Structures are given as C-alpha cells and as structure tokens.
Amino acid sequence: MPATNIDIKARYADLRRARQIALRLGAKLAGRDRQVDTYFRVPRGRLKLRESKLSASELLPYIRADRRGPKRSDYEVIRVPSGQRVKAILSRVLGVRTVVRKTRDIYWLGNVRIHLDRVDGLGTFIEFEAVFDGSPRAERANREKVRKLLAAFGIAGKDLVKVSYADMLKDG
C-alpha cells in the first residue's frame, strides 16, 4: 500500500526566517541534504530516482494533482542498492525528462516534514509534507495542519506552486 501525504510547495525568499519559525514552532532539524533527482519519462504520474547524501538512493513513483494549495500525494519509497545502475537502465528504458539538484534542510514537526530548499536554477522554496495513513478523517486533519502552517509561515496564495521542481525546470 502506498504512503500518503498532504503537501504544498511555495516560493520563499527568506529561508533564515523560515528556519526561525520552524524552530519556534518546535520543529526538530533532521539534517541538511544534497539531493539529485532524476525524473524519467512516464505516461502517468511521476517517477524519480533520488540520490541523497543522507539516505543513499531511492526510487520514488508518485501521483499528485497539479494545483496550488494543500494536495494529496500517493507515493512509494523504494530503496535501491545501486542508484547509478538503476539510473542507467531506467534512462535507457524510459528516457530522462529532467534532473533537479537541490540542497534541503529537513525538519520534523510531529508528522509533518518541513523542507527548506535551495534549488539550482530556480531559487528558494519551502515544502510541507504531512504524512498520514490515507484515511479520509486523517486527510481532513492533515489538510488543516498544513493550512495552519501556511499561516504561521506567512505564505500567501500567490507564492504557492502547483507543479514539481522538474516541471518548473522543464517549462522554464
């Protein structure tokens, strides 16, 4: 059964301020990561191979609507022992759509991951991912958590991004 979260992505110019807000809310720093996400061409959803300094290599297939504001994402985290070999074969089979390089500060606030991202070629962003069991009741509760975090961080609707970093790089 896939994992589920409610997430948002927003442009956020002042990551130092975001860090202060996260800590004031009680978030705990999990670490700073340098990630390279290779997105492959797929007919539906998204598929990326994440190469990470903190968690090695993971294949991440996911389905999420493209819209601003809190949205549901269904995904799977598949650890792969040899990221380079998997990337080579998937590149040949599916083709590479784009590559996203970023530095990410990862915080946990209860079940919510807060990502403070510096994305090569795009700028600075914040993401919230409220992880839950997929049930309708938990989905409503986690949408509300994310809405409260939007207010706490002062994120305006105009700053919300509806697509992935890969889409932004491809289109922009």
Residue pairs with C-beta under 8 A, 6 or more apart in sequence:
1 134
2 74
2 75
2 76
2 134
3 74
3 75
3 76
3 77
3 131
4 72
4 73
4 74
4 75
4 131
4 132
4 133
4 134
4 139
5 72
5 73
5 75
5 113
5 129
5 130
5 131
5 132
5 142
6 70
6 71
6 72
6 73
6 128
6 129
6 130
6 132
6 139
6 142
6 143
6 145
6 146
7 64
7 70
7 71
7 73
7 127
7 128
7 129
7 130
7 146
8 69
8 70
8 71
8 127
8 128
8 146
8 150
8 155
8 160
9 125
9 126
9 127
9 160
9 161
9 164
9 165
10 125
10 126
10 127
10 150
10 155
10 159
10 160
10 161
11 123
11 124
11 125
11 159
11 161
12 18
12 116
12 124
12 125
12 126
12 153
12 155
12 159
13 123
13 124
15 105
15 116
15 118
15 124
15 126
18 114
18 116
18 126
18 153
19 105
19 116
21 152
21 153
22 107
22 109
22 114
22 116
23 29
25 109
25 149
25 152
26 109
27 107
27 108
27 109
27 114
28 107
28 108
28 109
29 105
29 106
29 107
30 106
30 107
30 108
31 54
31 105
31 106
32 103
32 104
32 105
32 106
33 52
33 53
33 54
33 55
33 103
33 104
33 105
33 106
34 52
34 53
34 101
34 102
34 103
34 104
35 50
35 51
35 52
35 53
35 100
35 101
35 102
35 103
35 104
36 50
36 51
36 99
36 100
36 101
37 48
37 49
37 50
37 51
37 99
37 100
37 101
37 102
37 165
37 166
38 48
38 49
38 51
38 87
38 90
38 91
38 96
38 99
39 46
39 47
39 48
39 96
39 97
39 98
39 99
39 100
39 164
39 166
40 47
40 48
40 49
40 90
40 91
40 94
40 95
40 96
40 97
41 94
41 95
41 96
41 97
42 61
42 94
44 63
45 61
45 62
45 63
45 64
46 61
46 62
46 63
46 64
46 164
46 166
47 59
47 60
47 61
47 62
47 90
47 94
48 59
48 60
48 100
48 166
49 57
49 58
49 59
49 60
49 80
49 83
49 86
49 87
49 90
50 57
50 58
50 59
50 60
51 57
51 83
51 87
52 58
54 106
55 79
56 79
56 83
57 79
57 80
57 81
57 82
57 83
57 86
58 77
58 78
58 79
58 80
59 78
59 80
59 86
60 75
60 76
60 77
60 78
61 75
61 76
61 78
62 73
62 74
62 75
62 76
63 73
63 74
63 75
64 71
64 72
64 73
64 74
64 75
65 71
65 72
66 162
66 163
66 167
67 162
68 157
68 160
68 161
68 162
69 157
69 160
70 143
70 146
70 147
72 139
73 129
74 134
80 86
97 166
97 170
98 166
98 169
98 170
100 119
100 120
100 165
100 166
100 169
101 119
101 120
102 117
102 118
102 119
102 120
102 165
103 117
103 118
104 115
104 116
104 117
104 118
105 115
105 116
105 117
106 113
106 114
106 115
107 113
107 114
107 115
107 116
108 114
109 149
110 145
111 130
111 131
111 132
111 142
112 128
112 129
112 130
112 131
112 142
112 145
112 146
112 149
113 127
113 128
113 129
113 131
114 126
114 127
114 128
114 149
115 125
115 126
115 127
115 128
115 129
116 124
116 125
116 126
117 124
117 125
117 126
117 127
117 165
118 124
119 125
119 165
121 169
122 165
122 168
122 169
122 172
125 161
125 165
126 153
126 155
128 146
128 149
128 150
130 142
130 143
130 145
130 146
132 138
132 139
132 141
132 142
161 168
163 171
